[in-house]
Structures are given as C-alpha cells and as structure tokens.
Amino acid sequence: MGAISASAAGKILVCNVRKRILSGPCRAKAKGLHTLHLVYSWPTPQHDLDTATSIAGLEGIVGWHYQGGTAFLAWSGDNTGYGPELVDVDVAAIHQSGGLSYSLQIVCCADWYTPAGGAGTATLTVTDNLGITRTIEINPNQENAGAVTRVATITILGDGTWSLTAGG
C-alpha cells in the first residue's frame, strides 16, 4: 500500500498510493465502503468536548444539544469527562437511499463546553470498515449551547473514495 505524511495541523501533505504521488487531500479507494467510525477524543485534564456531526443535505444532527441518532448516524452520547465521543455513519444505507450519487460531505463540529473549563486541541480519528484510518488534530472553540465550530469535513465520493480534511 502507500505511505501518508501529515503536518502538525493535520492536513495531509503527500499520499503515495501504488507508487503514484498525489498532492492535496489523500483519497483512499474504499471498494466495499459500508461504515465510517468517528472518534472525537481529547487529552486529560480537559473536560467535556461537545460534538455535532451531520450529513450535508440529509436530515439531522447528532451530538449534545441536538439528537442522539438519525437514520444514518449513531452517536455514543455526551461524555462530560475525558472522552471520547463516537459517531457511526452508515454509508451503505445512505447509498441505498439514493443519498450518495456523486459525493457527500459529513460535517464535523466540536466545541468545549465553557462551564466545564476545557480548552486546547483535540483529535478526530476516522476509520472505515476496511480498516483505513485517518487522524487529524482539531481546534474547537468555546460554547454553551451545542457545538458549532466546523473542525473537519469528510468527503465521500460515489466511487467509494473518501477524504478527511481539517476545518470547514
């Protein structure tokens, strides 16, 4: 397979796939892509990172202050301690519903719940059912009423390739 290099900010610099060098976001060919597993994690002693995950153009947001699940997203619940919070994306169900024709974006938001005193960076790790994993450092802000800072975007193309990029 290939090697991946990432900068400290989590943006992918180079992806070497089958001896072909690509610049920009690394896209992994994921034939048979069925699910994505998202892990929002943060270091101790930080407390209470709130997350909000949605699929652009489709119903619902999961995360604290939003809802616990949709037809395509399952959320682990609000972790007010040291983390993590988890989201599973049912890519196969999205595809079967006609929601994934050419491309799809999963919007990942995260903010520290201000009264808990958390601050600093956190991590978003995405793993697909084929074992392909991407990890980036995210930079949440502060909030009191649900995460709104877009910290990452996952783009899934109709051919089964997907990428993870920092920010909005």
Contacts in CASP RR format, 6 or more apart in sequence:
PFRMAT RR
TARGET T0000
AUTHOR 0000-0000-0000
METHOD contacts of the structure
MODEL  1
MGAISASAAGKILVCNVRKRILSGPCRAKAKGLHTLHLVYSWPTPQHDLD
TATSIAGLEGIVGWHYQGGTAFLAWSGDNTGYGPELVDVDVAAIHQSGGL
SYSLQIVCCADWYTPAGGAGTATLTVTDNLGITRTIEINPNQENAGAVTR
VATITILGDGTWSLTAGG
1 17 0 8 1.000
1 18 0 8 1.000
2 15 0 8 1.000
2 16 0 8 1.000
2 17 0 8 1.000
2 18 0 8 1.000
3 16 0 8 1.000
4 12 0 8 1.000
4 14 0 8 1.000
4 15 0 8 1.000
4 16 0 8 1.000
4 26 0 8 1.000
4 134 0 8 1.000
5 12 0 8 1.000
5 13 0 8 1.000
5 14 0 8 1.000
5 15 0 8 1.000
6 12 0 8 1.000
6 13 0 8 1.000
6 135 0 8 1.000
6 136 0 8 1.000
7 13 0 8 1.000
8 137 0 8 1.000
9 137 0 8 1.000
9 166 0 8 1.000
10 135 0 8 1.000
10 136 0 8 1.000
10 137 0 8 1.000
10 166 0 8 1.000
11 136 0 8 1.000
11 165 0 8 1.000
11 166 0 8 1.000
12 24 0 8 1.000
12 25 0 8 1.000
12 26 0 8 1.000
12 134 0 8 1.000
12 163 0 8 1.000
12 165 0 8 1.000
13 23 0 8 1.000
13 24 0 8 1.000
14 21 0 8 1.000
14 22 0 8 1.000
14 23 0 8 1.000
15 21 0 8 1.000
15 22 0 8 1.000
15 24 0 8 1.000
15 26 0 8 1.000
15 27 0 8 1.000
16 22 0 8 1.000
17 26 0 8 1.000
17 28 0 8 1.000
17 29 0 8 1.000
25 155 0 8 1.000
25 163 0 8 1.000
25 164 0 8 1.000
25 165 0 8 1.000
26 134 0 8 1.000
26 163 0 8 1.000
27 157 0 8 1.000
27 161 0 8 1.000
27 162 0 8 1.000
27 163 0 8 1.000
28 128 0 8 1.000
28 132 0 8 1.000
28 134 0 8 1.000
28 161 0 8 1.000
28 162 0 8 1.000
28 163 0 8 1.000
29 159 0 8 1.000
29 160 0 8 1.000
29 161 0 8 1.000
30 128 0 8 1.000
30 130 0 8 1.000
30 132 0 8 1.000
30 160 0 8 1.000
30 161 0 8 1.000
30 162 0 8 1.000
31 130 0 8 1.000
31 160 0 8 1.000
32 129 0 8 1.000
32 130 0 8 1.000
32 160 0 8 1.000
33 91 0 8 1.000
33 92 0 8 1.000
33 128 0 8 1.000
33 129 0 8 1.000
33 130 0 8 1.000
33 156 0 8 1.000
33 160 0 8 1.000
33 162 0 8 1.000
34 90 0 8 1.000
34 91 0 8 1.000
34 92 0 8 1.000
34 128 0 8 1.000
34 129 0 8 1.000
35 88 0 8 1.000
35 89 0 8 1.000
35 90 0 8 1.000
35 91 0 8 1.000
35 92 0 8 1.000
35 128 0 8 1.000
35 129 0 8 1.000
36 88 0 8 1.000
36 89 0 8 1.000
36 91 0 8 1.000
36 106 0 8 1.000
36 126 0 8 1.000
36 127 0 8 1.000
36 128 0 8 1.000
36 129 0 8 1.000
36 154 0 8 1.000
36 156 0 8 1.000
36 162 0 8 1.000
37 86 0 8 1.000
37 87 0 8 1.000
37 88 0 8 1.000
37 89 0 8 1.000
37 126 0 8 1.000
37 127 0 8 1.000
37 128 0 8 1.000
38 53 0 8 1.000
38 86 0 8 1.000
38 87 0 8 1.000
38 88 0 8 1.000
38 89 0 8 1.000
38 106 0 8 1.000
38 108 0 8 1.000
38 124 0 8 1.000
38 125 0 8 1.000
38 126 0 8 1.000
38 154 0 8 1.000
39 84 0 8 1.000
39 85 0 8 1.000
39 86 0 8 1.000
39 123 0 8 1.000
39 124 0 8 1.000
39 125 0 8 1.000
39 126 0 8 1.000
39 127 0 8 1.000
40 49 0 8 1.000
40 51 0 8 1.000
40 83 0 8 1.000
40 84 0 8 1.000
40 85 0 8 1.000
40 86 0 8 1.000
40 87 0 8 1.000
40 108 0 8 1.000
40 110 0 8 1.000
40 122 0 8 1.000
40 123 0 8 1.000
40 124 0 8 1.000
40 138 0 8 1.000
41 83 0 8 1.000
41 84 0 8 1.000
41 122 0 8 1.000
41 123 0 8 1.000
41 124 0 8 1.000
41 125 0 8 1.000
42 49 0 8 1.000
42 82 0 8 1.000
42 83 0 8 1.000
42 84 0 8 1.000
42 122 0 8 1.000
42 123 0 8 1.000
43 82 0 8 1.000
43 122 0 8 1.000
44 82 0 8 1.000
45 82 0 8 1.000
46 82 0 8 1.000
46 112 0 8 1.000
46 117 0 8 1.000
46 118 0 8 1.000
46 119 0 8 1.000
46 120 0 8 1.000
46 122 0 8 1.000
47 80 0 8 1.000
47 81 0 8 1.000
47 82 0 8 1.000
47 113 0 8 1.000
47 116 0 8 1.000
47 117 0 8 1.000
47 118 0 8 1.000
48 79 0 8 1.000
48 80 0 8 1.000
48 81 0 8 1.000
48 112 0 8 1.000
48 113 0 8 1.000
48 116 0 8 1.000
48 117 0 8 1.000
48 118 0 8 1.000
49 79 0 8 1.000
49 83 0 8 1.000
49 85 0 8 1.000
49 110 0 8 1.000
49 111 0 8 1.000
49 112 0 8 1.000
49 113 0 8 1.000
49 118 0 8 1.000
49 122 0 8 1.000
49 140 0 8 1.000
50 63 0 8 1.000
50 64 0 8 1.000
50 65 0 8 1.000
50 78 0 8 1.000
50 110 0 8 1.000
50 111 0 8 1.000
50 112 0 8 1.000
50 113 0 8 1.000
50 143 0 8 1.000
50 146 0 8 1.000
50 147 0 8 1.000
51 63 0 8 1.000
51 64 0 8 1.000
51 75 0 8 1.000
51 85 0 8 1.000
51 87 0 8 1.000
51 108 0 8 1.000
51 109 0 8 1.000
51 110 0 8 1.000
51 147 0 8 1.000
52 61 0 8 1.000
52 62 0 8 1.000
52 63 0 8 1.000
52 64 0 8 1.000
52 65 0 8 1.000
52 66 0 8 1.000
52 109 0 8 1.000
52 110 0 8 1.000
52 146 0 8 1.000
52 147 0 8 1.000
52 148 0 8 1.000
53 61 0 8 1.000
53 62 0 8 1.000
53 63 0 8 1.000
53 73 0 8 1.000
53 75 0 8 1.000
53 87 0 8 1.000
53 89 0 8 1.000
53 106 0 8 1.000
53 107 0 8 1.000
53 108 0 8 1.000
53 109 0 8 1.000
54 60 0 8 1.000
54 61 0 8 1.000
54 62 0 8 1.000
54 73 0 8 1.000
54 106 0 8 1.000
54 107 0 8 1.000
54 109 0 8 1.000
55 72 0 8 1.000
55 73 0 8 1.000
55 89 0 8 1.000
55 94 0 8 1.000
55 104 0 8 1.000
55 105 0 8 1.000
55 106 0 8 1.000
55 107 0 8 1.000
56 104 0 8 1.000
56 105 0 8 1.000
56 106 0 8 1.000
56 107 0 8 1.000
58 70 0 8 1.000
58 72 0 8 1.000
58 94 0 8 1.000
58 99 0 8 1.000
59 70 0 8 1.000
59 71 0 8 1.000
60 66 0 8 1.000
60 67 0 8 1.000
60 69 0 8 1.000
60 70 0 8 1.000
60 73 0 8 1.000
61 67 0 8 1.000
61 70 0 8 1.000
62 68 0 8 1.000
62 69 0 8 1.000
62 70 0 8 1.000
62 73 0 8 1.000
62 74 0 8 1.000
62 75 0 8 1.000
62 87 0 8 1.000
63 75 0 8 1.000
63 77 0 8 1.000
63 78 0 8 1.000
63 85 0 8 1.000
63 146 0 8 1.000
63 147 0 8 1.000
64 77 0 8 1.000
64 78 0 8 1.000
64 113 0 8 1.000
64 146 0 8 1.000
64 147 0 8 1.000
65 145 0 8 1.000
65 146 0 8 1.000
65 147 0 8 1.000
66 146 0 8 1.000
67 75 0 8 1.000
68 74 0 8 1.000
68 75 0 8 1.000
68 77 0 8 1.000
69 75 0 8 1.000
71 90 0 8 1.000
71 93 0 8 1.000
71 97 0 8 1.000
72 89 0 8 1.000
72 90 0 8 1.000
72 93 0 8 1.000
72 94 0 8 1.000
72 97 0 8 1.000
73 87 0 8 1.000
73 88 0 8 1.000
73 89 0 8 1.000
73 90 0 8 1.000
74 87 0 8 1.000
74 88 0 8 1.000
74 90 0 8 1.000
75 85 0 8 1.000
75 86 0 8 1.000
75 87 0 8 1.000
76 84 0 8 1.000
76 85 0 8 1.000
76 86 0 8 1.000
76 87 0 8 1.000
77 85 0 8 1.000
78 85 0 8 1.000
79 85 0 8 1.000
80 113 0 8 1.000
80 116 0 8 1.000
81 116 0 8 1.000
89 106 0 8 1.000
89 154 0 8 1.000
91 100 0 8 1.000
91 156 0 8 1.000
94 100 0 8 1.000
94 104 0 8 1.000
95 158 0 8 1.000
100 156 0 8 1.000
100 158 0 8 1.000
101 158 0 8 1.000
102 157 0 8 1.000
102 158 0 8 1.000
103 155 0 8 1.000
103 156 0 8 1.000
103 157 0 8 1.000
103 158 0 8 1.000
104 155 0 8 1.000
104 156 0 8 1.000
104 158 0 8 1.000
105 153 0 8 1.000
105 154 0 8 1.000
105 155 0 8 1.000
105 156 0 8 1.000
106 153 0 8 1.000
106 154 0 8 1.000
106 155 0 8 1.000
106 156 0 8 1.000
107 150 0 8 1.000
107 153 0 8 1.000
107 168 0 8 1.000
108 124 0 8 1.000
108 138 0 8 1.000
108 150 0 8 1.000
108 151 0 8 1.000
108 152 0 8 1.000
108 153 0 8 1.000
108 154 0 8 1.000
109 147 0 8 1.000
109 148 0 8 1.000
109 149 0 8 1.000
109 150 0 8 1.000
109 151 0 8 1.000
110 122 0 8 1.000
110 124 0 8 1.000
110 138 0 8 1.000
110 140 0 8 1.000
110 147 0 8 1.000
110 149 0 8 1.000
110 151 0 8 1.000
111 140 0 8 1.000
111 141 0 8 1.000
111 142 0 8 1.000
111 143 0 8 1.000
111 146 0 8 1.000
111 147 0 8 1.000
111 148 0 8 1.000
111 149 0 8 1.000
112 118 0 8 1.000
112 119 0 8 1.000
112 120 0 8 1.000
112 140 0 8 1.000
112 141 0 8 1.000
112 142 0 8 1.000
112 143 0 8 1.000
113 143 0 8 1.000
113 144 0 8 1.000
113 146 0 8 1.000
114 142 0 8 1.000
114 143 0 8 1.000
114 144 0 8 1.000
115 144 0 8 1.000
119 142 0 8 1.000
120 139 0 8 1.000
120 140 0 8 1.000
121 137 0 8 1.000
121 138 0 8 1.000
121 139 0 8 1.000
121 140 0 8 1.000
122 137 0 8 1.000
122 138 0 8 1.000
122 140 0 8 1.000
122 151 0 8 1.000
123 135 0 8 1.000
123 136 0 8 1.000
123 137 0 8 1.000
123 138 0 8 1.000
124 135 0 8 1.000
124 136 0 8 1.000
124 138 0 8 1.000
124 151 0 8 1.000
124 152 0 8 1.000
124 164 0 8 1.000
125 133 0 8 1.000
125 134 0 8 1.000
125 135 0 8 1.000
126 133 0 8 1.000
126 134 0 8 1.000
126 135 0 8 1.000
126 154 0 8 1.000
126 164 0 8 1.000
127 133 0 8 1.000
128 162 0 8 1.000
134 163 0 8 1.000
134 164 0 8 1.000
136 152 0 8 1.000
136 164 0 8 1.000
136 165 0 8 1.000
136 166 0 8 1.000
137 166 0 8 1.000
138 151 0 8 1.000
138 152 0 8 1.000
138 166 0 8 1.000
138 167 0 8 1.000
139 149 0 8 1.000
139 151 0 8 1.000
139 166 0 8 1.000
139 167 0 8 1.000
140 147 0 8 1.000
140 149 0 8 1.000
140 151 0 8 1.000
141 149 0 8 1.000
143 149 0 8 1.000
150 167 0 8 1.000
150 168 0 8 1.000
151 166 0 8 1.000
151 167 0 8 1.000
151 168 0 8 1.000
152 164 0 8 1.000
152 165 0 8 1.000
152 166 0 8 1.000
152 167 0 8 1.000
152 168 0 8 1.000
153 164 0 8 1.000
153 165 0 8 1.000
153 167 0 8 1.000
153 168 0 8 1.000
154 162 0 8 1.000
154 163 0 8 1.000
154 164 0 8 1.000
155 162 0 8 1.000
155 163 0 8 1.000
155 165 0 8 1.000
156 162 0 8 1.000
END
